[in-house]
Amino acid sequence: MGVSEKVPRKKIRVLVVDDHPIVRQGIKGVLEQQVDLVLCGEAEDAGAALKAINTSRPDIVILDISLRGSDGLDVTKSIRASNPKLPVLVMSMHSESLYAGRALRAGANGYIMKTEVAANLIQAVRQILAGDIYLSESARQIILLEVQDGGAGAASPLKRLSDRELEVFRLIGAGRSTQAIADELHLSVKTIETHRTHVKEKLGLKTAADVLRYAVQFGES
């Protein structure tokens, strides 16, 4: 090998999991602008994501929280159980005050809002690959305050919900019936009804209509 020749740099393989093709295409475009990053696979749901991890061997996974049949928190937990060292960056359109801490507890290495600029997505990927946790400054402050007061001062009543209850709440806001939610989450109707009851009680709401109204407002925020 001549002294002028260079060994090609190994590209970092990125798997994108999102149920919207346009979003996946947009992230692909962002990655293609980086000489050392490459999209190695795409998936739109939990099953496809776990299969793609085994077949495409990514170096990092960018994972949306809102997926068909399962949410990103469940998928993150599954990835962490089967691939403990695989970095995961969770992204969402929902408030980091509600989801960032949940994502980290599920095993994610970072959380980023979909409203962030492309440069921040690349920064998040690089920061996580370097072994750090990625959070926006505002998300860091929120989590630090939660740790400081033990969650007693949580501003949103939605923080009282468990991960599963929050997932059911989100699907209610998306217009799913109890049966549809049960089918999508592979749970019984009775289990979903129990979750709905807990949601109503924890949010201090009186009727199912109140839950639906609040859930729709949440989905639009």
Contacts in CASP RR format, 6 or more apart in sequence:
PFRMAT RR
TARGET T0000
AUTHOR 0000-0000-0000
METHOD contacts of the structure
MODEL  1
MGVSEKVPRKKIRVLVVDDHPIVRQGIKGVLEQQVDLVLCGEAEDAGAAL
KAINTSRPDIVILDISLRGSDGLDVTKSIRASNPKLPVLVMSMHSESLYA
GRALRAGANGYIMKTEVAANLIQAVRQILAGDIYLSESARQIILLEVQDG
GAGAASPLKRLSDRELEVFRLIGAGRSTQAIADELHLSVKTIETHRTHVK
EKLGLKTAADVLRYAVQFGES
9 35 0 8 1.000
9 36 0 8 1.000
11 36 0 8 1.000
11 37 0 8 1.000
11 38 0 8 1.000
12 36 0 8 1.000
12 37 0 8 1.000
12 38 0 8 1.000
12 59 0 8 1.000
12 60 0 8 1.000
12 125 0 8 1.000
12 129 0 8 1.000
13 38 0 8 1.000
13 40 0 8 1.000
13 56 0 8 1.000
13 57 0 8 1.000
13 58 0 8 1.000
13 59 0 8 1.000
13 60 0 8 1.000
14 31 0 8 1.000
14 37 0 8 1.000
14 38 0 8 1.000
14 39 0 8 1.000
14 40 0 8 1.000
14 41 0 8 1.000
14 58 0 8 1.000
14 59 0 8 1.000
14 60 0 8 1.000
14 61 0 8 1.000
14 62 0 8 1.000
14 125 0 8 1.000
15 39 0 8 1.000
15 40 0 8 1.000
15 41 0 8 1.000
15 42 0 8 1.000
15 43 0 8 1.000
15 49 0 8 1.000
15 52 0 8 1.000
15 53 0 8 1.000
15 56 0 8 1.000
15 58 0 8 1.000
15 60 0 8 1.000
15 61 0 8 1.000
15 62 0 8 1.000
16 24 0 8 1.000
16 27 0 8 1.000
16 28 0 8 1.000
16 39 0 8 1.000
16 41 0 8 1.000
16 42 0 8 1.000
16 43 0 8 1.000
16 61 0 8 1.000
16 62 0 8 1.000
17 42 0 8 1.000
17 43 0 8 1.000
17 44 0 8 1.000
17 48 0 8 1.000
17 49 0 8 1.000
17 52 0 8 1.000
17 61 0 8 1.000
17 62 0 8 1.000
17 63 0 8 1.000
17 64 0 8 1.000
17 67 0 8 1.000
17 72 0 8 1.000
17 75 0 8 1.000
18 24 0 8 1.000
18 27 0 8 1.000
18 42 0 8 1.000
18 44 0 8 1.000
18 62 0 8 1.000
18 63 0 8 1.000
18 64 0 8 1.000
18 67 0 8 1.000
18 91 0 8 1.000
19 44 0 8 1.000
19 45 0 8 1.000
19 64 0 8 1.000
19 66 0 8 1.000
19 67 0 8 1.000
19 68 0 8 1.000
20 64 0 8 1.000
21 44 0 8 1.000
23 64 0 8 1.000
23 114 0 8 1.000
24 42 0 8 1.000
24 44 0 8 1.000
27 39 0 8 1.000
27 62 0 8 1.000
27 121 0 8 1.000
28 39 0 8 1.000
28 42 0 8 1.000
30 118 0 8 1.000
30 121 0 8 1.000
30 122 0 8 1.000
31 37 0 8 1.000
31 38 0 8 1.000
31 39 0 8 1.000
32 38 0 8 1.000
32 39 0 8 1.000
33 118 0 8 1.000
34 122 0 8 1.000
37 122 0 8 1.000
37 125 0 8 1.000
40 56 0 8 1.000
40 57 0 8 1.000
40 58 0 8 1.000
41 52 0 8 1.000
41 56 0 8 1.000
41 58 0 8 1.000
42 52 0 8 1.000
43 49 0 8 1.000
43 51 0 8 1.000
43 52 0 8 1.000
44 67 0 8 1.000
44 68 0 8 1.000
45 67 0 8 1.000
45 68 0 8 1.000
45 69 0 8 1.000
45 70 0 8 1.000
46 67 0 8 1.000
46 69 0 8 1.000
46 70 0 8 1.000
46 72 0 8 1.000
46 74 0 8 1.000
46 75 0 8 1.000
46 78 0 8 1.000
47 70 0 8 1.000
49 61 0 8 1.000
49 63 0 8 1.000
49 67 0 8 1.000
49 75 0 8 1.000
49 79 0 8 1.000
50 75 0 8 1.000
50 78 0 8 1.000
50 79 0 8 1.000
50 82 0 8 1.000
52 58 0 8 1.000
53 61 0 8 1.000
53 79 0 8 1.000
53 82 0 8 1.000
53 83 0 8 1.000
53 86 0 8 1.000
58 86 0 8 1.000
59 87 0 8 1.000
59 129 0 8 1.000
60 86 0 8 1.000
60 87 0 8 1.000
60 88 0 8 1.000
60 89 0 8 1.000
60 125 0 8 1.000
60 128 0 8 1.000
60 129 0 8 1.000
61 79 0 8 1.000
61 86 0 8 1.000
61 87 0 8 1.000
61 88 0 8 1.000
61 89 0 8 1.000
62 89 0 8 1.000
62 91 0 8 1.000
62 121 0 8 1.000
62 125 0 8 1.000
63 72 0 8 1.000
63 75 0 8 1.000
63 76 0 8 1.000
63 79 0 8 1.000
63 88 0 8 1.000
63 89 0 8 1.000
63 90 0 8 1.000
63 91 0 8 1.000
63 108 0 8 1.000
64 72 0 8 1.000
64 90 0 8 1.000
64 91 0 8 1.000
64 92 0 8 1.000
65 71 0 8 1.000
65 72 0 8 1.000
65 73 0 8 1.000
65 90 0 8 1.000
65 91 0 8 1.000
65 92 0 8 1.000
65 94 0 8 1.000
65 99 0 8 1.000
65 103 0 8 1.000
66 72 0 8 1.000
66 92 0 8 1.000
66 93 0 8 1.000
66 94 0 8 1.000
66 170 0 8 1.000
67 75 0 8 1.000
68 184 0 8 1.000
69 184 0 8 1.000
69 185 0 8 1.000
69 186 0 8 1.000
70 185 0 8 1.000
71 163 0 8 1.000
71 167 0 8 1.000
71 170 0 8 1.000
72 90 0 8 1.000
72 106 0 8 1.000
73 90 0 8 1.000
73 102 0 8 1.000
73 103 0 8 1.000
73 106 0 8 1.000
73 163 0 8 1.000
73 167 0 8 1.000
74 106 0 8 1.000
74 163 0 8 1.000
74 167 0 8 1.000
76 88 0 8 1.000
76 90 0 8 1.000
76 103 0 8 1.000
76 106 0 8 1.000
76 107 0 8 1.000
76 108 0 8 1.000
77 106 0 8 1.000
77 107 0 8 1.000
79 86 0 8 1.000
79 88 0 8 1.000
80 88 0 8 1.000
80 106 0 8 1.000
80 107 0 8 1.000
87 109 0 8 1.000
87 128 0 8 1.000
87 129 0 8 1.000
87 131 0 8 1.000
88 107 0 8 1.000
88 108 0 8 1.000
88 109 0 8 1.000
88 110 0 8 1.000
89 108 0 8 1.000
89 109 0 8 1.000
89 110 0 8 1.000
89 111 0 8 1.000
89 112 0 8 1.000
89 124 0 8 1.000
89 125 0 8 1.000
89 128 0 8 1.000
89 134 0 8 1.000
90 99 0 8 1.000
90 103 0 8 1.000
90 106 0 8 1.000
90 108 0 8 1.000
90 110 0 8 1.000
90 111 0 8 1.000
90 112 0 8 1.000
91 111 0 8 1.000
91 112 0 8 1.000
91 113 0 8 1.000
91 114 0 8 1.000
91 121 0 8 1.000
92 99 0 8 1.000
92 111 0 8 1.000
92 113 0 8 1.000
92 114 0 8 1.000
93 113 0 8 1.000
93 114 0 8 1.000
93 115 0 8 1.000
94 170 0 8 1.000
94 219 0 8 1.000
94 221 0 8 1.000
95 156 0 8 1.000
95 221 0 8 1.000
96 111 0 8 1.000
96 113 0 8 1.000
96 135 0 8 1.000
96 136 0 8 1.000
96 138 0 8 1.000
96 139 0 8 1.000
96 142 0 8 1.000
97 139 0 8 1.000
97 142 0 8 1.000
97 155 0 8 1.000
97 156 0 8 1.000
98 156 0 8 1.000
98 158 0 8 1.000
98 159 0 8 1.000
98 166 0 8 1.000
99 111 0 8 1.000
100 110 0 8 1.000
100 111 0 8 1.000
100 135 0 8 1.000
100 139 0 8 1.000
100 142 0 8 1.000
100 143 0 8 1.000
101 111 0 8 1.000
101 139 0 8 1.000
101 143 0 8 1.000
101 146 0 8 1.000
102 163 0 8 1.000
102 166 0 8 1.000
103 110 0 8 1.000
103 111 0 8 1.000
104 110 0 8 1.000
104 111 0 8 1.000
104 133 0 8 1.000
104 135 0 8 1.000
104 143 0 8 1.000
106 163 0 8 1.000
109 128 0 8 1.000
109 131 0 8 1.000
109 133 0 8 1.000
109 134 0 8 1.000
110 124 0 8 1.000
110 128 0 8 1.000
110 133 0 8 1.000
110 134 0 8 1.000
110 135 0 8 1.000
111 134 0 8 1.000
111 135 0 8 1.000
111 139 0 8 1.000
112 120 0 8 1.000
112 121 0 8 1.000
112 124 0 8 1.000
112 134 0 8 1.000
112 136 0 8 1.000
113 136 0 8 1.000
116 136 0 8 1.000
120 136 0 8 1.000
123 134 0 8 1.000
124 134 0 8 1.000
127 133 0 8 1.000
127 134 0 8 1.000
128 134 0 8 1.000
135 143 0 8 1.000
145 153 0 8 1.000
146 153 0 8 1.000
146 154 0 8 1.000
151 159 0 8 1.000
154 160 0 8 1.000
157 202 0 8 1.000
157 203 0 8 1.000
157 204 0 8 1.000
158 166 0 8 1.000
158 169 0 8 1.000
158 203 0 8 1.000
158 218 0 8 1.000
160 202 0 8 1.000
160 203 0 8 1.000
161 169 0 8 1.000
161 198 0 8 1.000
161 199 0 8 1.000
161 202 0 8 1.000
161 203 0 8 1.000
162 198 0 8 1.000
164 195 0 8 1.000
165 195 0 8 1.000
165 198 0 8 1.000
165 199 0 8 1.000
165 202 0 8 1.000
167 185 0 8 1.000
168 181 0 8 1.000
168 185 0 8 1.000
168 192 0 8 1.000
168 195 0 8 1.000
168 196 0 8 1.000
168 199 0 8 1.000
169 199 0 8 1.000
169 211 0 8 1.000
169 215 0 8 1.000
169 218 0 8 1.000
170 215 0 8 1.000
170 218 0 8 1.000
170 219 0 8 1.000
171 180 0 8 1.000
171 181 0 8 1.000
171 184 0 8 1.000
171 185 0 8 1.000
172 181 0 8 1.000
172 196 0 8 1.000
172 199 0 8 1.000
172 211 0 8 1.000
172 212 0 8 1.000
172 215 0 8 1.000
173 212 0 8 1.000
173 215 0 8 1.000
173 216 0 8 1.000
173 218 0 8 1.000
173 219 0 8 1.000
174 219 0 8 1.000
175 212 0 8 1.000
175 216 0 8 1.000
176 184 0 8 1.000
178 189 0 8 1.000
178 192 0 8 1.000
178 193 0 8 1.000
178 196 0 8 1.000
179 189 0 8 1.000
181 187 0 8 1.000
181 192 0 8 1.000
182 188 0 8 1.000
182 189 0 8 1.000
182 191 0 8 1.000
182 192 0 8 1.000
185 192 0 8 1.000
196 208 0 8 1.000
196 211 0 8 1.000
199 205 0 8 1.000
199 211 0 8 1.000
200 206 0 8 1.000
200 207 0 8 1.000
200 208 0 8 1.000
200 210 0 8 1.000
200 211 0 8 1.000
203 211 0 8 1.000
203 214 0 8 1.000
205 211 0 8 1.000
205 214 0 8 1.000
END
